[in-house]
């Protein structure tokens, strides 16, 4: 990793060969990854899409005793409102509200005053400065503000160099944040390896994380939670944990890798704890890495029996299910659907990269899928697919699920359910049953909804607006 | 050095324009900006009005376009949007990134107009101002476009047709219900309301706009529009700086309409009499509960100007509550501030609230703590402080992150009663919580 030399990590397109626009056969795309000949694709029509800033804001809204200063025009902070409910109460924020004049003469002074005032008010343990497109384009000198005030205020100040346009993949923001945390915070170096393990949380909801934590506690492990739902304390000591464990590796791998490379904390390479088998495998991996394989196997066995007894019958038997999620999550949910007797009818992943070759293979062999759709946002393409495919159920985040619902397809909205862990299996199967037992809301919605697209679009191929980039 | 913090989450000019245009069925905004701008708006403003709009076309400019210019990407996006998305008018909105690098957006819109597509552009990058600025830029842009592209000015006025401006979609979370109630009030006095946003609206409403007999603005944010319409089409305007909430304000509003339309027959008396009678009936019904639960509270108000003034009039003049503090959360001009002071001085009560202009939650909350109030009317951001003080909170203003508002309104006679219901429920819930 380029931690020393660079303010930001390489964007995912460069670091992982990530692709963000694709519809077509899985096999040739897999070959591109295997042979390292991935060709960049772009859209000639696109719809608004999550960027790195939003990913950053989502994670830091859950860090205790922190202040976030969004350094940009006020709209760059708008999404922070949607994290208000799921964030922690002692995470405060403000925006420097850059105006036309600031964009011309620079805004270091405004930033400086804002940092001082937010420190005075809230006495946080850490202040994050989140950069935005205007700041990135004008090359505002955030670092000198940080240097100047860090000593004066005796408070950690972390500049996060998000920019909103260098990567097309919003998840790059998780990397940008991880990079900033490890580069600009003085993580503890001294001392013996601690007793605890790092549990890396990013966008999961609090209940899911608590449940996973409880499982780990049952294995006799002490859990150090970060960055989301953590604090300066948990972040600082992450550097001497026994191991780092990810929940959603698509969001946390970069942080785990940095902690491994810089501080020697082993990063477990793991798939998300979703589904009965997925969660059991996750537990067993942790058990093996911490010298308690037998305990993990026993806990997994007990939980598996408990959950299976509770799910006597599943409504998913022979149902065709469409899944939309980030790649590792999507395949893990596919496995859960299969556990419950269902079958994957198709999949949209937000992006796909060189770390997902096993997933691509699994989609073909274990789930008998030929085709793959890669899109972050872009509901116009998803609707085109769904109209043709007519799945029995759609599983995805609410902003995608709503479009399936408008077509009359029953949906399970992921973040509203909380699908991680054993309890997630129960919640999920219950929600599936509800969605399939009464589809009257989505039928009504479909009958009354006008989709925004012209009818000609549905006669075109899904990848009509996806082109290979001309360099 | 004084520092004005901004942390109420009200969006930027671009967001204001997006939510204004998305409130007009048939109008399709096209963002020429970095990818997140549209989603920031969706996630931010979307929390308030339960509003679906993550399909917004956007060029999602990448580093290449920021460095070398993005006009060809925009050309391609416009061409494909008009083929793909249903719409009667497409409005290109440039964001900060593309405006900073100087993309010639008007040229791209003009090019597609020359090819026969209904495409215009409105310059409203985020750094131009707040969401209210965006509302103003958007409606002014539409008015300018209609004035130059159509020849409507010569057509005769429609007797009794009244254009309604000043209710800002999204920033006032109750905009749909409020506009429906204003329509209903105007229709009940024999006028025809021309409402530009929400259910039943469309481009047609904008096209008949020059034919109105009167323009009404229900906040200072509509003033530039009604003034330019006066210049363009000679239409007079009525400046009503508040949303009419409850009995006394609604009556006052209707009377100001009569004054503004001296030559048109407006039958106000029947409505004010009917509305007043029904309102009085329910006032009698609620009296016991009012006493039992002590509705007469000293309160703090956190709200934009127009909505706040309306609520203030109703709560103080109709319901006898005592205003202690009003934090005005939009940023009215100096001219508008003088109007606010005049309206507050006019209130038929002996206690007047301390007024602060602030978009700074920390400052607002300190003020609420210091004022020892018994009730807050504010936004979701006041949840924490209301719990801390253990006093009821009625959530009425942006942002409403844990409320669904569809057709709900506090405007008019019935709205005033709804206000009392909601307010009473919060007071009772707080009392019970305390036991």
Interface residues (C-beta under 8 A of the other chain):
Chain A: X42 X43 X44 X45 X46 X47 X48 X49 X50 X51 X52 X53 X54 X72 X73 X74 X75 X76 X77 X78 X79 X80 X81 X82 X84 X85 X89 X92 X93 X94 X95 X96 X97 X98 X99 X100 X102 X103 X113 X114 X117 X118 X121 X132 X133 X134 X137 X138 X164 X165 X166 X168 X170 X377 X379 X380 X399 X402 X403 X450 X452 X453 X454 X456 X457 X465
Chain B: X1 X3 X4 X5 X6 X7 X9 X10 X11 X12 X13 X14 X15 X28 X31 X34 X35 X36 X37 X38 X39 X40 X41 X42 X43 X44 X45 X46 X47 X48 X52 X54 X55 X56 X57 X58 X59 X60 X61 X62 X63 X65 X66 X76 X77 X80 X81 X83 X84 X85 X86 X95 X96 X97 X100 X101 X125 X126 X127 X128 X129 X130 X360 X362 X380 X381 X384 X399 X401 X402
